[in-house]
Structures are given as C-alpha cells and as structure tokens.
Amino acid sequence: MITYWTRAIQRFYPFIVTSESLFIPIHRTIATSQCLYSDRYYTKKHEWVIIEGNTAVVGISDFAQDIQFFFSPYIRNSIGDDSDSCAALGDIVYAELPEVGKVLHAGDSVGALESVKAASDIYSPISGTVTEKNIEVESSPSLINKSAFDKGWLYKLKVKDANELKELMSETAYEAFKKIEEQEAAH
C-alpha cells in the first residue's frame, strides 16, 4: 500500500518526494546553555553594573545572596569584621539605597542590605551622580532575591568616567572569580 501511494505522489510531485526521502529519520537537537549577561561588569564585592547610554544601572549578583562562603573583606558580616562565620545574604529584608542627586565615587559605601543571616554594605562600582533609586526594592527588598538581574536593580547613576569600567570584571572573569571564592570557602 505504501508503494502505491509513493508512486502516486511521485507522479504528481516528482521533484519533491522520492521513495528514500519518505523513510529518512528526522533528528532534532536542542542545545541549552547558562544565561550569560555579557553586557554587565562586576566587582569583587559582587555588585554588577550595566551601561545604558550615559546611565549605569547597579545591582548585586545572585552569588552574593545564595552561596555560603567564609567571611571575606568583600562581605561585611553583621557579627563583626574579625568573625570567621559564614556570610551570605540569603533572604533580603531591608534595603538602604543612596538618595537621588548624591555624588558617588568608585568604591564608596553607598547603602546597605540586610537579611536574616547577615548585613552587607553596597559599594558603588563606578563614579557618578545618582539619578534614580529603585523604590520597589526599598518597599519590597525580597525583589532582589527574586530578580537580581532584572527588577531587583538598586540604583541608576549618570556616569562620570566610563574608563572606570576597565577596572571591573567581565562576565567571564567574574565566573572565574566566583569559582575561586567557592574553592576557598570549601577549605
């Protein structure tokens, strides 16, 4: 029966269907990969910055919230600077963000995040003037946990010197940095 239909179809569509093409298996491949934010820059203190024209959007990475690693100078634990306890933010319950109009310099402490586990200062990755703060994050700090790279941004600033971005890490460099921190925490 298949031979009859094959011949009938070939008679009307000889250039489309051949008897061999009816029995060729179709293979489909699905590839997945980790989402990389290649347009973001990162600090060793786990802040990220993305440039949109002359404006920088600043936030903190998921890594600062999720990973348990031993206290380092990059995360200030609420217990104290000389503590050996673990310090990861976890579920954020309070966010203090810089005021609009405030002039920031790269490396300045500009606010704080608190969770049930720890407290951490927020540092400015680059210099500039604050143009907007995320009011939604101040009223609902858990938004940072739910959407650190999208709705959980902290503040925006007008960039003073774009050359400061050269001091920050690319996504690839940040991934390598995180692996080193994870290895150090394991020991």
Buried (B, 14 or more C-beta within 10 A) or exposed (E): EEEEEBEEBBEEEEEEBEEEEEEEEEEEEEEEEEEEEEEBBBBBBBBBBBBEEEBBBBBBBBBBBEBEBBBBEBBBBBEEEEBEEBBBBBEBBEBBBBEEEBBBEBBBEBBBBBBEBBBBBBBBBBBBBBBBBBEEBBEBBBBBBEBBBEBBBBBBBBBBEEEBBEEBBBBEEBBEBBEEBEEEBEE
